[in-house]
Amino acid sequence: MATFPQISPNSEFPSPLQSEPLLVRQPAQPTPLPQIIAALRTIPPLDGLTEAEYTWLATHGIERIGEPGAFLFIEGGPCDKMHIILRGEVHVRRRHAGPALFIGRAGQMTGKLPFSRMKTYGGDGYTVGPAWSMDIDESIFPDMLAAIPSMTQRCVSTLLDRVREVTRMEQQAEKLTALGKLAANLSHELNNPASAAQRSAASLFGELREYGEQKYRLGNLCLTEQESENYRNWVKAARERMAAYSGLSLAVQSPLAVNDREDLVLRWLETHNIPEAWKIAPALAETKLPPDLLDELAASVRPEILAVAVATVASSLRVERMAETVVDSTVRIFDLISAIKDYSYMDQAPIQDIDLAQSLENTLSMFSSRLQAIIVERDFDPELPAISAYGSELNQVWTALIENALDAINISRTPGVLRLSAHFSGNMACVEVWDNGPGIDPVIRSRVFEPFFTTKAPGRGLGLGLDTAQRIVSKHSGFINVESKPGATCLQVRLPLDQALAY
């Protein structure tokens, strides 16, 4: 048997882009025929061949050996040989990313098999440790099948096993990619309210101390009973006026309007000789405190009390705003967590009565970070009843359709528009996802549901999103189709309303 060089395996991924990549080679001294036949007998897919058939493979094959890190084949190179791995391992990996696509171990047949339509290798195949293989060139496949008739069934079985394994790996990678996108969107959405709550909580401690100090100073002024009553009445009236004003104007104020109001309050404070007016003015301006109320306060208390009273009110308002921010932020966080639970149907039975409009809304919430500059239009029929379905799987469908629409919008120059529709279509529920992207080329439109077909750049998609969507819709006895022209692409899903038709 061939003697392998004693070289430690290279811990780094070998690069085929060097000027002279290390390749497997034919041994200087061919291995004796009986040893090759003995090695071929250890290959499970070849189990049961006759001595003459083993001899045919051993004499017509090309023996190759490789040092650790040697390349058996190169990504993009012509695939024209069947590789029978007699010893060692071969890892197949794409150059630009990801885990190994395939690991070929001793006892396996890989490469191009009879009846395979492979033209080029999809990744670089390199040896891990010393390797020994027997290669059968595709030019002698007809002779091999004639000399060994059972190789037809053996090769077809190997092909089917390989397709199943590659499909499983690609689907797993697609799920991990989808999970990564979901995690990224969720972390982005949670970061904003969490940061706001953290900042407000951190500032709250200092402001509470300031508020306590102002209250202490106010008490030290020894207000008369009438002055205390006037101050409490003024605070009560101010809060009622601010609450009424806020209820009438819920729209977000423009930055210029806020600056104008702050300047107005600052001038009033400086006119009445209030210390540190620049610190107090923003708090009073944010709460939309009417300026005439400040005049009422100035008229109801002594001048030496006014400064402390205004500072106390401002500090109180700042504390309340910070507390409101903490509450609003935590509510937003709980809303996101609730949306995640609704999206995944966590802790619920697999089959649910699904409100399609709510299901679409839950999915949209997962993409909110990508919808900032996109117009989202909704057209949901309120009379559309709930349907019985696998809720978490339907959300996978909506995720794939919305993600494709957003990707299409990103490459379009027009303002992005995403339109979601849910309505009746005969005795079926119809969900449509529209986008105003550039449309799908008619040449490839018939292939968009093929597994592994994608127009995205390498590493951006595996081409399984629409294939998975189609399988899930078919599982629900539904239909999915696509219509497209420049500026208007629609992916339509129709699902039966009658539970008896769904399962």
C-alpha positions in Angstrom: 0.0 0.0 0.0 1.2 3.5 -0.7 3.3 5.1 2.1 2.0 8.6 3.0 4.3 11.4 4.0 4.3 12.1 7.8 3.2 15.8 7.7 1.1 17.4 10.4 -2.2 18.6 9.1 -2.4 22.3 8.4 -4.7 23.9 10.9 -5.6 26.7 8.5 -8.0 26.4 5.6 -5.8 25.9 2.6 -6.0 28.4 -0.2 -6.3 27.3 -3.8 -5.5 30.8 -5.0 -1.8 30.5 -4.5 0.4 30.4 -7.6 1.0 26.6 -7.3 -1.7 24.9 -5.1 -0.8 21.6 -3.5 -2.8 18.9 -5.5 -3.3 15.2 -5.0 -1.0 13.2 -7.3 -0.4 9.8 -8.7 2.1 7.9 -6.5 5.7 7.5 -7.7 5.3 3.7 -7.2 1.8 2.3 -8.0 0.2 0.3 -5.2 0.1 -3.4 -6.0 -3.2 -4.5 -7.5 -4.2 -6.9 -4.7 -3.8 -4.1 -2.1 -6.0 -1.8 -4.3 -8.7 -4.5 -4.6 -8.5 -5.1 -0.8 -9.1 -1.4 -0.3 -12.0 -1.4 -2.7 -13.7 -4.2 -0.8 -14.0 -1.9 2.2 -16.2 0.6 0.2 -19.8 0.0 1.4 -21.4 1.1 -1.9 -19.3 -1.5 -3.8 -20.2 -4.3 -1.4 -21.1 -7.5 -3.3 -19.0 -7.0 -6.5 -17.3 -10.0 -8.0 -13.5 -10.4 -8.1 -13.5 -9.5 -11.8 -15.6 -6.3 -11.2 -13.2 -5.2 -8.4 -10.3 -5.9 -10.7 -11.9 -3.8 -13.5 -12.2 -0.8 -11.2 -8.7 -1.3 -9.9 -7.2 -1.5 -13.3 -9.2 1.3 -15.0 -9.1 3.8 -12.2 -6.5 6.4 -11.5 -4.8 6.0 -8.1 -4.0 9.3 -6.3 -2.5 10.2 -3.0 -2.5 13.5 -1.2 -0.6 15.2 1.7 -2.7 17.0 4.3 -4.2 20.1 2.8 -3.8 18.9 -0.8 -6.7 19.7 -3.2 -8.6 16.9 -4.8 -10.6 19.5 -6.9 -11.0 23.2 -7.2 -14.3 25.3 -7.0 -15.5 26.1 -10.5 -13.2 23.5 -12.1 -14.7 20.9 -14.5 -16.3 18.0 -12.7 -15.3 15.0 -14.8 -14.3 12.2 -12.4 -15.9 9.9 -9.8 -13.7 9.8 -6.6 -13.7 6.6 -4.5 -12.1 7.6 -1.2 -10.0 4.7 0.0 -8.4 6.4 3.0 -8.6 9.8 4.7 -11.1 12.6 4.5 -12.0 15.2 1.9 -13.7 18.4 3.1 -15.6 20.5 0.5 -16.0 24.2 1.3 -17.0 27.3 -0.6 -14.2 29.9 -0.8 -16.2 32.9 0.5 -18.1 31.6 3.5 -19.7 29.1 5.6 -19.2 25.6 7.1 -18.1 22.7 5.1 -20.7 21.8 2.4 -19.7 18.2 2.5 -17.3 15.9 4.2 -16.2 12.8 2.2 -14.8 10.0 4.3 -13.1 6.8 3.6 -15.6 4.3 2.1 -17.6 6.9 0.1 -18.0 7.6 -3.6 -18.1 11.3 -4.5 -17.4 13.7 -7.4 -19.3 13.1 -10.6 -21.3 9.9 -10.7 -23.0 8.3 -13.8 -26.3 10.1 -14.5 -25.2 13.2 -12.6 -25.7 16.5 -14.3 -22.8 18.2 -12.4 -20.6 20.3 -14.7 -18.4 22.1 -12.2 -17.4 21.6 -8.6 -19.4 23.8 -6.1 -16.5 24.1 -3.7 -12.9 23.3 -3.0 -12.2 19.8 -2.0 -9.1 19.4 0.2 -7.7 16.5 2.2 -7.6 16.4 6.0 -4.7 14.2 6.8 -3.1 11.8 4.3 -5.6 10.7 1.7 -5.8 7.9 -0.9 -8.4 7.8 -3.7 -9.3 6.0 -6.9 -10.6 8.2 -9.7 -12.8 7.0 -12.5 -12.9 9.4 -15.5 -16.4 10.1 -16.9 -15.2 9.1 -20.4 -15.2 5.4 -19.2 -18.6 5.6 -17.4 -20.3 3.7 -20.3 -17.6 1.0 -20.2 -17.9 0.7 -16.4 -21.7 0.3 -16.5 -21.3 -2.3 -19.2 -18.7 -4.2 -17.3 -20.4 -3.8 -13.9 -24.2 -3.6 -14.5 -25.0 -3.3 -10.8 -23.1 0.1 -10.7 -26.2 1.7 -12.2 -28.3 1.0 -9.1 -25.3 1.7 -6.8 -24.6 5.1 -8.3 -28.3 6.2 -8.4 -28.7 5.3 -4.7 -25.6 7.3 -3.9 -26.9 10.2 -5.9 -30.2 10.2 -4.1 -28.5 10.0 -0.7 -26.2 12.9 -1.7 -29.2 15.0 -2.8 -31.0 14.4 0.4 -28.0 15.2 2.5 -27.1 18.4 0.6 -30.7 19.5 0.7 -30.8 18.9 4.5 -27.6 20.9 5.0 -28.9 23.8 2.8 -32.2 23.9 4.6 -30.4 24.0 7.9 -28.2 26.8 6.7 -31.4 28.7 5.5 -33.0 28.3 8.9 -29.8 29.6 10.6 -29.7 32.5 8.2 -33.4 33.3 8.9 -32.7 33.0 12.6 -29.7 35.4 12.3 -31.8 38.0 10.5 -34.6 37.6 13.1 -32.1 38.1 15.9 -30.5 41.1 14.2 -33.9 42.8 13.7 -35.0 42.0 17.2 -31.7 43.3 18.8 -32.0 46.5 16.7 -35.6 47.0 17.9 -34.8 46.2 21.5 -31.7 48.4 21.6 -33.6 51.6 21.2 -36.1 51.3 24.1 -33.5 49.5 26.3 -31.0 52.3 25.8 -33.6 54.9 26.5 -34.7 53.1 29.7 -31.1 52.8 30.8 -30.3 56.4 30.2 -33.5 57.6 32.0 -33.0 55.3 34.9 -29.3 56.4 35.3 -30.4 60.1 35.2 -33.3 59.5 37.5 -31.2 59.0 40.6 -29.4 62.3 40.2 -32.6 64.2 39.4 -34.4 62.8 42.4 -31.6 64.1 44.6 -31.9 67.5 42.9 -35.7 67.4 43.4 -35.2 66.6 47.1 -32.8 69.5 47.5 -35.2 71.9 45.9 -38.0 70.8 48.1 -35.7 71.2 51.2 -34.8 74.8 50.1 -38.5 75.6 49.5 -39.3 74.4 53.0 -36.5 76.5 54.5 -38.1 79.6 53.2 -40.8 79.3 55.8 -43.8 79.8 53.6 -46.9 81.1 55.2 -50.0 78.9 55.1 -51.5 81.1 52.4 -48.3 81.0 50.3 -48.2 77.2 50.6 -51.9 77.0 49.6 -51.3 79.3 46.6 -48.3 77.2 45.5 -50.2 73.9 45.7 -53.2 75.4 43.8 -50.9 76.7 41.1 -49.2 73.3 40.7 -52.7 71.6 40.5 -53.9 74.1 37.9 -50.7 73.8 35.9 -50.9 70.1 35.7 -54.6 70.2 34.6 -53.7 72.8 31.9 -50.8 70.7 30.6 -52.8 67.5 30.6 -55.6 69.2 28.6 -53.1 70.7 26.2 -51.4 67.4 25.7 -54.7 65.6 25.0 -55.5 68.1 22.2 -52.2 67.9 20.5 -50.7 64.4 20.1 -48.8 65.2 17.0 -45.0 65.4 17.2 -43.9 69.0 17.5 -41.4 70.3 15.0 -37.9 71.1 16.4 -38.3 74.7 15.4 -41.5 75.0 17.5 -39.8 73.5 20.5 -36.9 75.9 20.1 -39.2 78.9 19.9 -41.1 77.8 23.0 -37.8 77.2 24.9 -36.5 80.7 23.9 -39.8 82.2 25.2 -39.5 80.4 28.5 -35.8 81.3 28.8 -36.6 85.0 28.3 -39.3 84.9 31.0 -37.0 83.2 33.5 -34.2 85.7 32.8 -36.6 88.6 33.1 -37.6 87.4 36.6 -33.9 86.8 37.6 -34.3 83.0 38.0 -30.8 81.4 38.6 -29.6 78.8 36.1 -32.4 79.6 33.7 -30.7 77.7 30.9 -31.1 74.4 32.9 -34.8 75.1 33.8 -36.1 76.3 30.5 -35.8 73.0 28.5 -37.8 71.1 31.2 -40.6 73.7 31.2 -40.7 73.9 27.4 -40.9 70.2 26.8 -44.0 69.9 29.0 -45.8 72.7 26.9 -46.4 74.7 30.1 -48.4 77.8 29.0 -46.4 81.0 29.7 -49.4 82.8 31.3 -49.3 80.2 34.1 -45.8 81.4 35.0 -47.1 84.9 35.3 -49.8 83.6 37.7 -47.1 81.9 39.8 -45.1 85.1 39.9 -48.1 87.0 41.1 -49.0 84.5 43.8 -45.7 84.2 45.7 -42.9 86.5 46.9 -40.0 87.2 44.5 -37.6 85.4 46.8 -39.8 82.3 46.7 -40.3 82.4 42.9 -36.9 81.1 41.9 -37.0 78.1 44.2 -40.7 77.4 43.3 -39.9 77.4 39.6 -36.8 75.2 40.1 -38.8 72.7 42.2 -41.5 72.5 39.5 -38.9 72.0 36.7 -37.1 69.3 38.7 -40.4 67.5 39.4 -41.3 67.6 35.7 -37.9 66.2 34.7 -38.3 63.3 37.1 -41.8 62.5 35.7 -40.6 62.6 32.1 -37.7 60.2 33.0 -40.1 57.9 34.7 -42.5 58.0 31.7 -39.6 57.2 29.4 -38.7 54.2 31.5 -42.3 53.0 31.5 -42.8 53.6 27.7 -39.5 51.8 26.9 -40.3 48.8 29.0 -43.8 48.6 27.5 -42.1 48.7 24.0 -39.8 45.9 25.0 -42.7 43.7 26.3 -44.6 44.5 23.1 -41.7 43.2 21.1 -41.4 40.1 23.2 -45.1 39.5 22.8 -44.8 39.9 19.0 -42.0 37.3 19.0 -44.2 34.9 20.9 -47.1 35.5 18.6 -44.8 35.2 15.6 -43.4 31.8 16.7 -46.6 30.6 18.3 -44.5 29.7 21.4 -46.2 27.4 24.0 -49.2 26.8 21.7 -50.5 23.8 19.8 -49.1 23.4 16.3 -52.5 23.9 14.6 -54.1 27.2 15.4 -57.1 29.3 14.3 -55.0 32.0 12.5 -56.1 35.6 12.0 -54.3 36.3 8.7 -54.2 40.0 9.2 -52.7 39.7 12.7 -50.3 37.0 11.4 -49.0 39.5 8.7 -48.7 42.3 11.3 -46.6 40.0 13.6 -44.3 39.2 10.7 -44.0 42.9 9.8 -42.9 43.7 13.3 -39.9 41.5 12.7 -38.9 43.7 9.8 -39.6 47.1 11.4 -35.9 48.1 11.2 -36.0 47.6 7.4 -39.2 49.5 6.9 -38.0 53.0 8.0 -37.9 54.5 4.5 -40.6 52.2 3.0 -44.3 53.0 2.6 -46.4 50.1 4.0 -49.9 49.8 2.7 -52.4 47.4 4.3 -55.7 46.1 2.7 -57.2 43.6 5.1 -60.8 42.5 4.8 -62.3 42.7 8.3 -64.9 40.0 7.4 -62.2 37.5 6.6 -62.5 34.6 9.1 -59.7 32.9 10.9 -58.3 29.7 9.2 -57.0 26.6 10.8 -53.3 26.2 10.0 -49.8 25.7 11.3 -49.3 29.3 12.5 -45.5 29.2 12.9 -45.1 27.7 9.4 -47.4 30.3 7.8 -45.2 33.0 9.3 -42.3 31.4 7.5 -44.2 32.0 4.3 -44.9 35.6 5.1 -41.3 36.1 6.1 -40.0 34.8 2.8 -42.4 36.8 0.7 -41.9 40.1 2.6 -38.1 39.6 2.6 -38.1 39.0 -1.2 -40.2 42.1 -1.7 -37.9 44.3 0.5 -34.8 43.0 -1.4 -36.5 43.9 -4.6 -37.4 47.4 -3.3 -33.8 47.9 -2.3 -32.5 47.7 -5.8 -35.2 50.0 -7.2 -34.7 53.8 -7.5 -38.3 54.7 -6.8 -39.6 55.3 -3.3 -40.3 51.8 -1.8 -43.9 50.7 -1.5 -44.8 47.4 0.2 -48.5 46.5 0.0 -50.1 43.6 2.0 -53.6 42.4 1.2 -55.8 39.7 2.7 -59.3 39.1 1.3 -61.8 36.5 0.0 -61.2 34.6 -3.3 -64.1 32.4 -3.8 -64.1 29.8 -1.0 -60.4 30.5 -0.2 -58.5 33.2 1.6 -56.1 35.1 -0.6 -53.0 36.9 0.7 -51.0 39.1 -1.6 -47.6 40.7 -1.1 -46.9 43.5 -3.6 -43.8 45.6 -4.2 -42.8 48.3 -6.7 -39.4 46.9 -7.4 -38.0 46.3 -10.9 -39.9 43.1 -11.4 -38.9 39.6 -12.3 -37.3 38.9 -15.6 -39.7 36.8 -17.7 -36.9 34.4 -18.6 -36.5 33.3 -15.0 -40.0 33.8 -13.7 -40.8 30.1 -14.1 -37.8 29.1 -12.0 -38.4 31.3 -8.9 -39.8 28.4 -6.9 -37.0 26.0 -7.8 -34.9 24.9 -4.8 -31.4 26.6 -4.7 -32.3 29.0 -7.5 -31.5 32.6 -6.5 -30.6 35.8 -8.2 -28.9 37.2 -5.1 -25.2 37.6 -4.7 -23.2 34.7 -3.3 -23.6 34.5 0.5 -26.8 36.6 0.4 -29.3 33.7 -0.1 -29.5 30.0 -0.7 -32.5 30.0 -3.0 -34.7 28.0 -0.6 -37.1 30.8 0.7 -39.8 30.5 -2.0 -39.3 26.7 -2.3 -40.0 26.4 1.5 -42.9 28.7 1.1 -44.4 26.7 -1.7 -44.0 23.4 0.3 -45.7 24.9 3.3 -48.6 26.3 1.3 -49.0 22.9 -0.5 -49.1 21.3 3.0 -52.1 23.5 3.7 -53.7 22.4 0.4 -53.2 25.9 -1.0 -51.6 27.5 -4.0 -48.9 30.1 -4.5 -48.1 32.0 -7.7 -46.3 35.1 -8.9 -47.2 37.9 -11.3 -44.7 40.5 -12.2 -44.0 43.5 -14.4 -41.6 46.4 -13.9 -42.9 48.4 -10.9 -45.4 45.8 -9.7 -44.6 42.3 -8.5 -47.2 40.2 -6.6 -46.8 37.0 -4.8 -50.2 35.5 -4.1 -51.1 32.8 -1.6 -54.5 31.1 -1.6 -55.5 28.9 1.4 -58.8 27.0 1.9 -61.2 28.4 4.5 -62.8 25.0 5.1 -60.7 23.0 7.7 -61.8 19.8 6.0 -60.0 20.8 2.9 -56.8 21.8 4.6 -55.8 18.5 6.2 
